[in-house]
Amino acid sequence: MNRPLDLGSPERFRRPRQLDVLIPTRNRPAELAVTLSGLAAQEGVPDFGVVVSDQSDGDPAYVHPAAATMVRALRHRGHPVLLTRRLPRRGLAEHRAYLLDRSAARYVLCLDDDVWLEPGTLSRLATAIAELGCGFVGNAVHGLSYLDDVRPETHVHYEEWDGPPVPERIRPGTPQWQRATIHPAANLLHVTAKLRLPAGAWRAYKVSWIGGCVLYDRAKLVDSGGFEFWRRLQERHQGEDVAAQLAVLERHGGAGVLPSGAYHLESPTTVTEREVEAWEVVLAGQPASSSRAASTTSITGTSATNESRCGQSPSPGRCG
């Protein structure tokens, strides 16, 4: 039987370091264990910590033996880990705001609890954001069950940055809004294969938003408002990451990084009540109602009911 797991001290954890990984989780012990295992295998970023905040209905996911072992493995490799609970639930944006406040690192990686990172991913993202100097960089997640589903019509939306990213004001109805169509399924893997990049090379490309794995310059995220818009939202919302990224893009610019080392576990969503798109509320500049009208439109104008972090809607669900 496992010995009790040390949760860590918020006071000791919250100190300046290069990078912290922020993971919100709920009812996903197996997925959390896989996510943490990917972090434990990262090399090249010695100074990073991990914060896990749990909102499970029962016991927190991190007490599961597999997840607890990965917590201990991270600590054994010199990475501080803080384990917290954030209850009662006040919505996705509030949960991310809470996680952000636990960190004082220069860079923060918002990583979903159903994403495995291949070795080298964290180092590549850290290198990219330092060289580009923008507000965020990210790895769109791959859905490997779609590896044989090639969609060449989406590849036209891949456009590399020629130089450092510049601020962009991206809104629905613009051509830039359609950039998100390159991220569903395994589209980005197919684009990467066509580029035939040499080992160790990476490219920065233009995005409208990225789901699942986004590294922010913490000061620039806070300057753009962070996730404090949660106070204007009802609990049952989605698209909080989109809202934050649109704000950062407008002030500081951002980029996707290719190749992506982020892989979606394709587990069923734990966010089943999504009545409001957070980005719609933020762009409208007014509080949300409890109407379900916003939930019928995804970021690309299709139903959000069954899309995913490796799909084109902000809704965390299945790939496709």
Secondary structure, DSSP 4 states (H G I P E B T S, - for coil): -PPPPP---HHHH-S--SEEEEEEESS-HHHHHHHHHHHHT--S--SEEEEEEE--SSS-GGGSHHHHHHHHHHHHTT--EEEEE--S---HHHHHHHHHHT---SEEEEE-TTEEEPTTHHHHHHHHHHHH-SSEEE-PPB-GGGTT---HHHHTT--B-SSS-------TTSGGGGGGGGSSTTHHHHHHHHHTPPTT--EEE--S---SEEEEEHHHHHHTTTTGGGGGS-SSEE-HHHHHHHHHHHHH-EEEEES--EEE--PPPS-----EEHHHHHHHTS---S-SGGGG--TTSS--TT--TTSSSSS-S---
